[in-house]
């Protein structure tokens, strides 16, 4: 017999990443499950924090960032690999996450979005009770 750890958050985010949201060069993403929350970390180097927009609407988290071109009229590019423009990543949140309490922070080119797990979805200890007839048998 095999026992398997089941984590619905991991399954949901992995499925989303594989299908609808193939890895993005513009907004690479890590999803980390903690005891009380799920943390999403987006690499957004060179992005002005004022241009980052994080929203939750009907269970969909949207992260949009804008990288503006830095050039003058006399600039001539020899190599141009950095992409410019607006980039958006959308993720449907599992029902067990609290979309009303999302928090976001930005530090050193990483946007971190923390989403608390709803109380009913947290692991809980189940109390084991003994039947009354069993207590009498043990005492005899």
Secondary structure, DSSP 4 states (H G I P E B T S, - for coil): -------HHHHHHHHHHHTTS---SSS-EEEEE-SSEEEEEEE-TT--GGG-EEEEETTEEEEEEEE-----TT---S------EEEEEEEEPPTTB-GGG-EEEEETTEEEEEEEBPGGGS--PPPP---HHHHHHHH-
